């Protein structure tokens, strides 16, 4: 299953490249994240829309994606909205402002919500303990918002 990641806000194109680098630095996501440019519709003028496509597979990759995306959002200084969409149209939006204003319990809850949304019906088992932000998270970090090697 592939998940599409879109960003909205000032500098969304640069932020998308930053998110691409951040996600690609995760061992479990390396080689699964692509920057995609959609061509404009025929006869249309304007900028080309950019998204990320993340290929998910069994083994906890959804929890890693959820944790890494939330960690990246915590480090944004501007207002960025991240929208993750599954092939069936199910989606979830997370704003950097919401994440920055959250305590660790709220961050863990958000990571869990996002991981469950990505897992539901995907066949891409979440792995771990059911708490993707817990001490035994697939990212190996106690803090789901802590950067890994950044």
Secondary structure, DSSP 8 states (H G I E B T S, - for coil): -EEEEEEEETTHHHHHHHHHHHHHTSTTTTTTEEEEEE---TT--S--EEEEEEE--TTTHHHHHHHHHHHHHHT-SS-EEEEEE-TTS-EEEEEHHHHHT--HHHHHHHHHHHHHHHHTTTS----TTS-TTSTT-TT--SSTTS-S--
